[in-house]
Amino acid sequence: MSILVKRLEAALCRGSTVKTLDLGGSQDDRLDELPKEIGALTALEYLDVLHNALRSIPQEIDRLTQLAVLDVRDNQIETMPSFERLTQLREVYFGRIASWRGSSSSEATKP
């Protein structure tokens, strides 16, 4: 089992107490999916999924209403959910994204 999966599982077990989650990948350890359960981390303020193989971010991220920083650089992201409910979101780092096919025009301008 990869270190990133272990970190993710530990965070999900701690649930709503987690404020920071660093899931930054490496050449040998990358996530290809972020589980929908990520939405249970309702106190999360910082989420780093830098250097992974993610193609999308689950819609459940909209439950992370305390999220202030999201780093999704260096992934193969093709779609992103709406950020409308993420009222605390202040910084989003995209970097290299394969292509952008947001589900609404408001996504391209938020935050």
C-alpha positions as CSV (number, residue, x, y, z in Angstrom):
1,M,0.0,0.0,0.0
2,S,1.4,3.4,-0.9
3,I,2.3,6.1,1.6
4,L,-0.2,8.4,0.0
5,V,-3.1,5.9,0.4
6,K,-2.1,5.4,4.1
7,R,-2.1,9.2,4.7
8,L,-5.5,9.5,3.1
9,E,-7.0,6.6,5.0
10,A,-5.6,8.0,8.3
11,A,-7.1,11.4,7.5
12,L,-10.5,9.8,6.7
13,C,-10.4,8.0,10.0
14,R,-9.8,11.2,11.9
15,G,-12.6,12.8,9.9
16,S,-13.8,16.3,10.7
17,T,-10.7,17.1,12.9
18,V,-8.3,17.2,9.9
19,K,-7.3,20.7,8.9
20,T,-4.3,20.0,6.6
21,L,-3.9,17.2,4.2
22,D,-0.7,16.8,2.1
23,L,-1.1,14.1,-0.6
24,G,1.6,15.5,-2.8
25,G,2.9,12.6,-5.0
26,S,6.3,11.5,-6.2
27,Q,7.5,9.7,-9.2
28,D,7.0,6.4,-7.4
29,D,3.9,7.2,-5.4
30,R,0.9,8.9,-7.1
31,L,-2.8,8.9,-6.6
32,D,-5.0,8.3,-9.7
33,E,-8.2,9.0,-7.8
34,L,-9.4,11.1,-4.9
35,P,-12.2,9.3,-3.2
36,K,-15.7,10.8,-2.7
37,E,-15.2,10.4,1.0
38,I,-12.8,13.4,0.9
39,G,-16.0,15.4,1.5
40,A,-16.2,14.1,5.1
41,L,-13.2,16.2,6.0
42,T,-15.3,19.2,6.7
43,A,-12.7,21.1,8.8
44,L,-10.1,20.8,6.0
45,E,-8.4,24.2,5.3
46,Y,-5.5,23.1,3.1
47,L,-5.5,20.3,0.5
48,D,-2.4,19.5,-1.5
49,V,-2.6,16.8,-4.3
50,L,0.4,18.2,-6.2
51,H,2.2,15.7,-8.5
52,N,-0.3,13.0,-8.9
53,A,-2.2,11.4,-11.7
54,L,-5.7,12.7,-11.0
55,R,-8.1,13.2,-13.9
56,S,-10.8,14.8,-11.9
57,I,-11.7,16.2,-8.5
58,P,-14.9,14.6,-6.9
59,Q,-17.9,16.8,-6.6
60,E,-17.9,16.1,-2.9
61,I,-15.1,18.6,-2.5
62,D,-17.9,21.2,-2.3
63,R,-18.5,19.9,1.3
64,L,-15.1,21.3,2.3
65,T,-16.6,24.7,3.2
66,Q,-13.5,25.7,5.3
67,L,-11.0,25.0,2.5
68,A,-8.8,28.0,1.9
69,V,-6.0,26.5,-0.2
70,L,-6.2,23.9,-3.0
71,D,-3.2,22.7,-4.9
72,V,-3.9,20.5,-7.9
73,R,-0.7,21.3,-9.9
74,D,0.9,18.6,-12.1
75,N,-2.1,16.3,-12.6
76,Q,-4.0,15.3,-15.7
77,I,-7.2,17.1,-14.5
78,E,-9.8,17.4,-17.2
79,T,-12.8,18.5,-15.1
80,M,-13.3,20.4,-11.9
81,P,-16.5,20.6,-9.8
82,S,-18.0,23.9,-8.9
83,F,-16.4,26.0,-6.2
84,E,-19.5,27.9,-5.4
85,R,-19.9,26.5,-1.9
86,L,-16.2,27.0,-1.1
87,T,-16.6,30.5,0.3
88,Q,-13.3,30.3,2.3
89,L,-11.3,29.4,-0.8
90,R,-8.5,32.0,-1.3
91,E,-5.8,30.2,-3.3
92,V,-6.1,27.6,-6.0
93,Y,-2.9,26.3,-7.8
94,F,-3.6,24.7,-11.1
95,G,-0.3,24.7,-13.0
96,R,-0.3,22.1,-15.7
97,I,-3.7,20.8,-16.4
98,A,-4.4,18.5,-19.4
99,S,-7.4,20.5,-20.6
100,W,-10.2,22.5,-19.0
101,R,-13.8,21.4,-19.3
102,G,-15.5,22.9,-16.3
103,S,-19.2,22.2,-15.9
104,S,-20.1,25.9,-15.8
105,S,-18.6,29.3,-16.6
106,S,-18.5,30.3,-13.0
107,E,-15.9,27.7,-12.3
108,A,-13.3,29.5,-14.4
109,T,-13.7,32.7,-12.4
110,K,-14.0,31.4,-8.8
111,P,-12.4,32.2,-6.4
